[in-house]
Amino acid sequence: MTSRSGSSIGATGDRIIFAALVLAAVAAVAIGWQYGEAGTAIVGALAMLAIGGAALMAACGTLTSRLVLGVALAAMVALHIQLGRGTLEFHFGVFVSLALMLVYRDWRP
């Protein structure tokens, strides 16, 4: 059985969370288009993708990238809720993003 180092798990986790962020950005644009807020969706999604991408490029596998990507994912869920005008179903994105954070295999920040 091979053991993976913490930074390897962190780097893999960063890439998975960034992929989720990209999917959430696509969903945000779709939600924005559906609710007539496409401009807000595009600006918000691009901002979160830029922040997440910068963290991934500058500090992949570190605590900094883990925190920045986690906050960007949470902000993307908040954008979904805002774009959906508070519709209850979009609040479940909070639980989905929490489950995705398990990819880091660490209970600490």
N, C-alpha and C positions, 0 to 999 in steps of 0.2 A: 504494500500500500504506500503510495507516495503522499508526502505531506506538502501542502502548498504554503508558501510564505504569506504573511499578512498583507504585504504590498501587492502580491499577485492577486489575492482575493479582492483587495480594494480596487485594483485596476480593472478587473473583470466586472466588479460591481458598478464601477463608474460607467463603464461602457453600456451595461444593461440599463442603468437608470437614465443615461442620456438617450438611449433608444426609446425608453418609455416617455421621455420628455418630447422627443420628436413625434411620437404617436399622439401624445396629448396636444401638441401644437396643431397637428392636422385635425384632431377632434375639435379643438377650439375654433378653428376657422369654419368648420362645418356647423358648429353650434351658432357661431356668430352670424353666418349666412342665414341659417334657419330663423333666427330671432331678429334679423335686421340690424345687426351690430358687427358687420364684417370688418369695418375699419378698426374698431376697438380690438377685435379678435386678432387681426393681423399684427397690429402694433404690439399688443401684449405678448403674443406667441413669439414674435421675432425677438423681443427684448429678453424673454426667458431663455430662448435658444442661444442668444448671444452670450448671456451670462453663464449658462451651463457649458457651452462650448469653450468659452475662455477658461473656465475652471478645469475642464477636461484636458485642454491643451497645456495649460500652465502647471498643473499640479496633480496629474493623474495618479491615483492610488494613495493619496495622502488624506489626512484628516480634513484639510481645507477643501479639497474637491468633494469629499463626502458631505460636508456641511452645506456647501454652496449648491450642489446638485439636489440635496434634500429640500432646501429652501425653495429652489427653482421649481421643483415638482409640486411642492405645497402651493406656491404662487400660481402655478398652472391650474391646479384644482380650484383655487379661489377665482381665477379667471373664468373657468367653466361655470361656477355658481353665479358669478356676476352676469355673464352672457345669457345664462338660462333664466335670469330674473328670479333667482332664489328657488327655483323648482327643486322640490325635495329629492328627486332622483339624482341630481348632480352632487348632492352632499355625500353620496356613497363613494365618490372618488377619494375622499379622505381615507377611508378604510382600505381601498385598493392601493393607494400610495404608501400607507403604513405597511401593508403586506409586502410591497416591493422593496421596502428598505431592509427586509430580512436578508437580502442578497449579500449584505455586508458581513453577516454572521458575527455581529458584535452588538451588545446591548448598550454600550457607551457611545457618545458622539464621535 
